[in-house]
């Protein structure tokens, strides 16, 4: 493979460049975009016929006022190349586009401009669509959806009602992240360093009645399902960590001189004899219940108040220094040995986790060890690597032999877990870090929650025949702390569907993640007014075969989409549990300064300018050539010129040349077909582009060897990558119809090399490369990978599983996400 510099050198101006004016990209691109639209070339019917299906989806965008940036273009182009290739391979391909149009950013923008969000959002959608069409993306535009349309959110509300019927949608009072400036609830991920990511205002904790979806009921299935999907290991690890399944025991600590008790969950009941203090979450009910017995209650109350101002993420931050206050006058009883131990309150303990309390075993937990050292608390060793006592300089966290554990001394700590649990009356159980999905939002621009409140009948779901519950227009949508819908007379006052008496609608709207949790299903049947989708139509197209989008959606969107899919499968509406068979991420494209693109930095690259000056094909090729799809890459304007020269050179070589007729393809052409075929399938699109550049350079030096067959094969291979110029070349070469509809060119299979270079990934990140024989076994590949890592002074610990995909990748997954120790780089 030639280097980037060599490729560009091969495309320096020459005698062909002098005639490059013949490549009028503006005229060519408009011409073919019009022809594609008139022919409805990329629309698909509901009947697949004899063809196999492929559903290629890119994460649909929020249509912001800024329009597309070149980061969007990367993922969209990669998906489009893949979809175009599959069509030429004979598949019926569904490749739709729509708009994630509800949400806080749209509402804030509308408030700023003092224009209704419906108007601003629709204007943004029109601009986005214009930009996407200018890039030659082969979307099935007849499948377009808009989540802010009543035709769409009718079914979002219907989905809410189905969850409600099954007890999976419920309302309760809960602490939430509250932004006083935006006057709404924020998800944890929308809080950065204690401030709202949108307005930078301080976020506080607030008690509100909120609607939740019981995603925790699906925790185990969500975890197990990760084994059945082809996703990046790092994304699956992040989802696994978010779900956070732990096996352990629930133990009860009685409070001395009281009838009260504290339940704790622990993954290490074997260390119970070493528990030297309890730690409560600031919200734990024992603190108020024992108020009169806590000698320093004023100090404790101040600490609890300070903790209430922090978000859950801030409190759970692993690297922050742990603080706490002892509840003086209160002691707990260790159920293993009857010893009294102090009780503390600390904000790193979260009410929703571990029953809101933990037993602290400083000798065998790093966090507890640091806390005990800071506050001078006892450290009792109960697990020893050799059965002997040691002066601990740090916590010993592995299994070993029990000491200082009464009748269990000398036993293996892991083996003794059931017996110790039974001795103290505990019970084996599971715990999950996953919390239920809070879906209430106190804003206007979202799908109304289809619930009615009646003084006589209580909470009443809106009858399905009355859907959609539409957003009213008589609303001042500026935030005041309650949902703007509560101030709408036409919306707020309603008759109870049960008794006919006076009632009121729920004023909150739904989290926009609800809209995006099922949109991929609606694309299969977007205009169905009678049901959320036709079962038979969805069965034709779903699940999604290839899903492409940013890694920033690793947890919430993907997790919620998986939850809704499993629920719909349980309801017998679909026959699959995982929505996305294969997932691939595109990396960020940084600004020319190497920083993340943003308006404030002034480093945003507008794709409209690139298309106007160089053409869509140039932009597509350049973004793919920047580097591997999943990597973070800086923008380099100089590279645009190189991609432009390549297209001009290809146009001059093949558009006007009189080429001889010859059926047999040159070996070089066959090599190109094979190389691009493999690389498009694997989404190694940078090397697919470089192979095409190498081929054009070779053709320029060997013009006498090129036939019409070679040129037409090249036009076909170029079609997914640079579709407009490929259509023009195909036409000028005498090809019939659209090149996009032609069969992918056939070639002789090339012999595989005896040895191949394979990247080594640890938790999704490439750390090394090894050269292996073609027939290497998975065991041989892993041994070679670990040795290659050691040569780079890296040690991998706590390996959970290894995956070897021949010729493609060796993947090592560790139990902890960061288990790679780098001695020296």
N, C-alpha and C positions, 0 to 999 in steps of 0.2 A: 504494500500500500504506500503510495506516495505521501510525503508530508504535505501539510497545508501550504507551506511556503513553495514547495515544488509545484503544487497544483496551480497556485496563483502565477508562478513564473511561466508555466506552460500556457497561461492565458493572457500574457502581456500583449499589447497592441502589435499587430502584424498587418500584412496586406489585407487580411480578411476584415480587420477592424475598420479599414478605410471605407468599407461598403456597408457598415453596420446600420446606416440609416434605414436600410430596408427592413430592419426589425422594429416596426412601429408597435411597441407593446401596448400603448393606449388603445389604438384601433383594434388590435388583435384581441385584447382581453374583453373589451366591450362587445365585440362581434360574437364571441363564443359564449359569453354569459347570457346574451340575448337568445342565442340559438338553443342553449340548454333549457332556459326557462320556457321558451315557446314549445319545445318538445316534451316538457315535463319529464326530463331525462332521469331524474333521480327520485321520482315518486314511486311508491310501491303499493301494490294492491293488497287486499287481505288474503287472497288465495295464492299460496306459494307455488302451486302446481308441482312439477317434478323437481324443482330446485331445492337445494338445502338453504337454510336461512343463516344469516349472521346479523346480530344486532350489535352495532358499534355505536357507543354513546360517549359523549364528552360531557363533563359536568356543566349544566347550563348556568349562564351567568346572571348575576344581579345587574340589571341595566342602569349603571350609574350615569350621572350627568357628564362625567369626564369621557365617556365612550370607551372603546377598546384601547388597550395598550399592547405592546408587542409581547408581553407575557401571556396574554390570552391567545395570541396568534400561534404561539408555539404548540400548545395542547390541541387547539382546533386543527392545525395543519397536520399534526401527527395522526390524529384520528381520521382525518379526511384521506390521507395517503393510504392508510390501512383499509378504509372502506372502498376506495376506488380500486385498489388491488384485488380485493375479494370479489367485487363485481366482475372484474376481468377474468377471475378464476372460476366464474360460473355460479356464484352464490347470489341469492336474492338478499339484498342488504338493506336493512332499516338503519338510517343514519339521520335522526331528527334533531331539531333545535327548538328551544323554548326559552322562557324567561322566569327567573326566580324573582318576581316583581314586587312582592310585599316586603315590608320591613322598616326598621328604624332609620336607616340611612336615607331612604326615599322620603320618609316623613319629615326628617330634619331638614333636608334640602328644600322641600316644599314650604316649610315654615320660614326658612331663610329668605326664600324668594316670594313669600306670601302668595303662592299659587297652589291650587288644589293638587295633592299628590297624584291623583289619577291623571291629570293633564301632564304633569312633569314626567311621570313614569312612562306614559304612552309616547311622549316625545323622545325620551331616551331609547325606548324600544325601537322606534323608527330609525333612529341614528345607528343603533347597534346592528340592525338588520341590513341597513345600507352598507355598513363597513364589512359585515360578514359576506355579503354578496359580492363585494368588490374583490374579495380574496379568492373567489372561485371555489368556495367550499360546497361540496355536493350534498347539501342537506335535503331531506324530504320535507320541503317547506309546507306541504299539505298536511303535515302532522304537527304543526306549530302549536304550542300551548303557552298560556299566560296565567300564572298562578293568581293574579289579581282580578281575573275575569270571573263573573258569577258562574259562568259555565264550568269553570274549573273548581272554584272553592265550594260550589254546591256539593261536590263529592269529597272534598276535604272535611266538610261538616258532616256528611253522611258517614265518613270513616270514624269521626269522633263519636257519633251515636252508636256505632257498632261496638266500639271499645267500651262505651258507657254501659251498654246492655250486658256485656260480659264481666262487668266489675273492674275493668282495666283502666277506666277513666274515673277519677274521684277528686273530691275537693277537701282540702284541709288547711289549717293555719300552719304556716311555716316561716322560718327565717329566710329572707331572700336578700340578694345584693340589690341595693336601691341607689339609683343616681338621682340626686335632687335636681340637677340641671335638666336631664332628659325626662325626669319624672316617670321612670319606668323601672321594672325589674330587669336585671342583667344576668345573663348566664355567667358562670365562673370564668369562662374563656373570654368574656368581654371585659374582664377586670384586669388591668395591668398595673402592678405595683400599687394596688389600692385605689386606682383611679379608673374612671370610665374611658375605654379605649376611643370612644367617639369624641367626647367633649373635654376629657382630661379632668373632670370634676371629681372630687373625693366621693368614694362609694361608702355607704353605710349599710349596716344590717337592719332589716326591718321585718316585723311580723305582719304577714298579710294572709288572707284566705286565698288560696291559689288552686288551680286545677293541675292535676298530675296524671301522667300515663304510667301504669304499673309495669315498667320495663324490667323491673327486678324479678318478676315472675318468669322471665325468659333468660335469666342470667346464665344458667348452666347450658342451655341450648345455644346461646350466643357464643359462649366459649368453645363448645365442642364443634360448632359449625366452622370455626376458623381452620380446622384440619382439612376441610373439603374444598377449599377455594384456592385459586392460583393468584395470590396477592404477594406483594413484597413482604419479606420477613419482618422488616421494621414496622410496617403498618399493622401486621397481625400481632406483633409483640405489644404495640401501643394499645390496641384494643384489648388484648389479654390483661395488660396491667390495669386498664381502666375498669374492667369487670372485676379484677382482683379477687379471685376465688382463693379462700384459705381454709384448710382443714384444721380443726382444733377442738377445743372443748369449752363449754360454758361452765364457769365455776361461780360459787356464791361465797362472798366474804360478809360475815355478820359484823355489824357495828357494835362495838363494846358498850355495855350498859344501855342498850337500846333494842327495840324490836325490829329496827330497820336493817336492811341488808343491801349489798351492792353486787350486781351481776357483772361479770367480766367475760370477755371472749379472749382466749389465748391460743396461739399455735404451739406453745411450748408448755403444756401441763407438766412435763417431766421436770421443769425447773421450779415448781411451786414451792418447794422447801426454801428456795432462795429469794422468794418475794419479800422484800423488806419495806415496801410502802405501796400505797395505792395512789393513783392519780385520776382525778375526775375532770370531765369536761366542764367548762364554765356554766353550761346550761343544765348540768345534772341536777335533778330535783332534790337530791339529798342536801344540797347547800342551803336551800331555803327551808326545807323541812327541819333541819337541825340548827336553824339560825340562832336560837336562844342558847345553844350549847357551844357555839363557836366563839371562843374568847376574843378573837381578832376579826369579828365579822365586818367591821368598817373597812379594814384593809382588804379583806376578801371581796367585799362588794365593789370596791374601786377597781380591783383587778378584773372582776367579771364584767363591769361596765366598759373597761378599756377593750376587753376581748370582743365585746359585742360590736365594736366599730371596725373589726377586721373581717376580711372575707375568709371563707373556708380555705382557699388556695394559699393565702398569706399565712394562715395559722399552720397549715400542713407542710409548709416549705421545709424541706429536709435540711437545708444549709443554714437556716436561721438559728440563732442562739435561743435555747429553750429557757423559758422563765416560768415561775410558779410561786404560789403562796401556800404555806401549810395551814390547814384548818385546825388551829390550836384548840385542844379540848375534845377533839374527835379522834378515835382510834378504831381501826378495823382488826379483825381476828383472822390470822392466816389459818385456813381450814386444815392445812397439812400438819402443823405442829402446835397450833393453839396460841402462838405468840401474837402479842399486840403490835401492830405496826401503824405508823402515822399515815394520815390521809392528806393529800395535796390537791390543789386545783391548778391546772396548767392549760394554756390555750392551744397547745399542740395536740391535745386530745379533742376529737370531734364528736359531738353528741350522736351523730348518725352511725359512727363506726365503733366497733368493739363494745357495744352496749353503752357507750358514753363514759367508759371507765377502763383503766388498764391496771393489771398487777405489774409492778415494776420489779424486774430481776436484773439489777445492774451488773452482776457478774457475767451475765450471758446475753446482754442486749446493748449494743453500742450507744444508742440514744439514752437508755436508762443509766448506763455507766457514766456518761458525761454529766447527766443531771445530778446523779448521786455525788460525784466529785465536787460539783459546783456548790451543792448545799450541805455537804458533809453527812450524807446519809449512809447507812450501813451497806457494805458489799459482801455478800456471803456466797462463796463458791460452792456450787452443788453438782456441777458436771466437770469432770476432769479427763484430759486425754489419756492419762495413765493410772487413774485411781488414786493419785496423791494430791495433797493440797499444794497450792502455789500462791505466790504473792503476785496478784494480777496487775499488770501494767495497762491492760486493755481487756475488753470483754472477750470471752471465749464463746463463740456462737455455734460451734459444731456439736455433733453428738459425741458422747464419750461414756465414761463410767460414772455412776452416781456416787457422790460423797455428801456427808452432812444431810442425808435424806432418810434417816431412821432405818426402818426395816428394808428399804430399797437400796441401801448402800451396796456398791459392787455390781449392780445390774447395769446393763446397757440402757442408756437414757431413752432411746427410741422404743426399745422393747417394753420399757416400764410404763409408757404413757397410758395404756388402758387401765392398768392396775391402780395407778395414782389417781386417775380420774374417778374410778369407781370408789376408792377409799374415801374421797371427800364428798361423794354424792353429786359429782358433776355429770355432764352428759356430752358425748361426742356430737359435734355439729359442724356445720359449714358456715362460713361468713363470706360476704361479698362486699367489695368496695363500691360497687355500682349502686347509684341512687336512682330513685324514680325520676322520670322526666317531667320537669316543671314546664308547662306549656302556656300558662297565662301571661299576657302582656297588657299593660295599662296604656295602650296606644290605639290610635285610630286605624292606621294603614295595615290591616291584617284581616284574616278571615274571622268573622264574629263566631264566638262559641255558641252553639245551638242549644242553649239551656234557658229555661224560664223559671222564675221564682214566684211562688204563690203562697200567701199567708195560710191558706187552708190546705193546699196539697203539697207544699214543700218544693223540692227540686223536681222540675218536670222537663223531660227532653222535648225539644221541638219535634212535632210529627214529621216524618220523612216527606209527606206530601207537601209540606210547607217550606221545604228547602228550595232554593237557598235563602238563608237569612242574609239579605243584602245590606251592604254598608249604606247608611243614609247620607244625604248631601247636606242636611241642615245641621252641620256640626262645625263648631270652632275647634279645629284639630290641634290647637296649641296646647301643650301639656300643662296640667294643673295638679297632678298627683293622683287623680282618678282617671279612668278611661274617658276620653272625650265622648264616647258613645252614651255615657250616663247622662250627658247634657242634651241629648237629642230627644225632643218630645215625640217625634214620629217613631223613633226606634224603641225608646225606653218603656212606654206605656203599651201594654198588650193584654189581651184576655188569656186566661189560663186555658190550655187545651183540654184539661180534665173537667173543671167545674164551671168554666166560663166567667169566673170572677176576675176582678182587677188583679193584674200581675205585672211583673217587670222582667225584662230580658237581662241576661248576663251581659255586663258591659265590657268585659275584657275580650281581647282578640287573641288569636293563637300565635304561638311562636312560629316563625317562618320555616323552621326545620320540619314542622308538620307538613307544610306544602311540598317540601323537597323529599319527604320520606317515601313518596309513592309516585312521583311524576313520571318515572321511567315506565310505569304500568299504563299510564294514560296515553303515552305516545303510541301505544299499540292500537288504541281505539279512541282518538281524541275528540271526535264529534258525536259521541254517543250520548243522547239526551236522556235515555231511559235507565241507564245503569253506569256504575263507575267504569266498567269495561265489560266487553263480551268475553266470557270464559274461553270460547273457541279461538277468538282472535288473539288473546293473550297466550294461549297454548301454542299458537303458531310461532310467536316471536320471542317469548321470554323463556328463560332468563336472559339478561344482557350478557353477550359473549365477550365483549371487550369494553371496559370502562376506563376512561382516561381523565385524570384531573389532578389537582394539586394535593400534596401531602398534608396541607393544613386542614384538610377534611378527614384526617386519619381516624378520628374518634367519633365525633357527634353525628355528622350527616350519615356516615357509613353505618354506624351502630344503629341509629334510628331507622334507617332504610331496611336494615336486616331485621329489626324488631317487627316493623309493620309487615314485612314479607312473611315472616313466620306466623304472625297473627292471621293474615289472609289465607295462608295455607291451612291453618287450623279451621278456618271458616269454610273450607272446601271451595274457595273462589279461585285458587291457583293450586298447582300440583308440585311446587318446588319451594324450598325453604331459604335458599340463598339467592339474592337478586343479581349479583354480579359475579359471574364465573371467573373472569380474569380482570384484574385491576393493574393499571400501570400509572405511575406518577410522572408528571413533568416537573423539572426543577425550575427555580426562579431564573429569570433573566434580569441581571443587574444592570444598572445604568452604566454609561461609559466610564464613570468615576469609580466603579466597583461597589457602589452602594445600592441598596434597594431603591427601585424607582419610586419617587413620590413628587407631588407638585411642590412641596416645600423645599426640596433639594434642587428643583429645576432640572432634573435629569431624566424626565419621562420622554420616551420616544413614541411619537404618534405614528401609528401604522399608515394613516392617511397620507402623510408626507412621503413615506417610502414608496407607497403604491403610485402616487402621483409622479414621482421622479424616476422610479426604476421599474415599477410594475409589480403586480401581485406575485407572479412567478418568481421574480428575483427575491422578494421578501420571504416566500415560502422556502426556497432553497437555502437562503442564507441562515434562517432560523434553525433549519434542520442540520445544517453543516456546523453550527456553533460547537456542538459536542454531543455526547450521549444525552438522550432525552431526559433522564432522571437527574442529571447533574445541574448544579448552579453554575451559570455562565454569564460573564460580562458581555455587554454589547460592544461591538467594535465596528464603527461605521466604515472603516477601510475594507472590511470583508464584503460589504454590500457591493462595492465596485467589482470585486473579483467574481461574485455570483452573476452580476450583470454581464460581465465580459464573457463568461461561460455561455450564457444564453445567446448572446449576439454571435458568438463563434459557431454554436450549434445551428443557429438559424441560417447563417451564410453557407455553412457546409452542406446542409441537406435541403434547404428550401428551393434553391434555384439551380442546383447541380443536375446535369444530365448523367444519370447513373445507369450502368448496364443491368440488364435483367439476369438474375441468377437465383436459383432456388436454394442452393446450399449456403448456409450462414458461415461467415468467417469464424474461426475459433475464438477470436477476440469478442465477437458479438455473443457467442454462446456463453463465454465466461461472464459477460455483463449480465445476461439474463439470469444465470444461476446465482450470481453474487447479489443482485438486487432482490431476487425472489427470497433468498434466505434472510436478508437483512430487513426487508419490510415486515416479514412474518415476526421477526424478533424485535421489531421497532428499533433496530440499530440504524436509524435513518441518516445519521451523519456519514456512515460508511456507504450507505446506498447512494448518497449524493456524490461522495468522493469517487466511487466506482464509475459513475456517469461522467464525471469530469475527466477521469483518466481515459475513458473510452473516446471522448471527443478529441482530446489531445492526440491520441493514437490515430484517429481518423484523419486529423489535419495533416499528419505526417505520412499517411498511407492512403491518400485519396484514390489512387488507382486500384486499390483492393476492395473498395466499397461497392456493393450492389444495391439495387432498390430494396431487395429483401432485407439487407442489413439496416438500411435507413428506416424502413417501416418498423422493423423490430425495435430499433432505438426509440422511435416515436411512441410505441406502445409502452416500453419500459419507462420512458420519461413522463408518460401521462399521469400517473398518480402524484408524481413529484411536482411537475410544472405543467398543469393541465391545459392552459390556454395555448402556449406555444406548441405543445404536443399535438393539439387539434389542428393547428395551422400547418404544421409540418405534414401531418397525415393527409390533409386535403391537398397540399401541393405535391405530395408524392403519389397522388392518384388513388388514395384509399377511399373506400366507400363508407358512408355513414359516419358516425362519431367514433373516434379512436377509443373513447371511454367505454364503448360498448363492444369493443373487439375482444377476442379471446387472448388471454395472456400468451405471449410467444413461447413456443416449445423449443427446447434445446437438448443436446446430448448431455447426459449426466457426467459431470467431471469427477475424476477419481479423488477420493478424500485423502488428505495428507496423512501420513502415518502417525504424526504427533500434532497436538493442537495446544494452543495457549488458552487457559481457562482462568477467569477472574475468581478470586477467593473473597467471599463476603462474610462479614461477621455482623450479625444483627442488621443486615441490609446495607452495610457500608463496605465498599471494596477496600480491602486492606493489603492485598498482594495478588500476584499472578503466578500460576504454575504451568509448566509444559508437561502434558501427559500423553501417553500412547492412546490411540483411538479405542483400544479394547480395555482401558483401565477400569477396574471394578470400583464400586462406591467406596469400599474400604481403602483401596490403594489411593484413591483421589483424596480422601480425608487425611490420610497419613501424610501425603505430599503437601497438602494445604497447611497442616499444622507445622510441618518442618519449614515451609516457606515463611510462615509468620514468625517462627523463632529466629530465622535468619535476619528478620527485620526487627529483632529484639522485642517481639510481642508474645505474651503468654495469654492463652485463652483459658478461662476457668469456668466451671459450672456449666459444661456443655449439656444442653437439653436434647437437641437433635441435630442431625446433619442431613443435608440434601445434596445429591449430585445429579445434575442434569447434564448428560454427556455433551461435550463440546460447547456448553453454554455457561455453566456456573457451578461452583462449589459453595454451598451456603451453610454456615455454622450459626446455630441459634443457641444463646445462653439463657440460663434461668433468670438472670438479672440482665436488664437491658445494657448496662455498662459493665461488662465483665472482661474487658480487654485491658490488660496491664501493659502499658508501653514503657519499657525500660529506657529506651533511648531511640530517638528518631534520627 
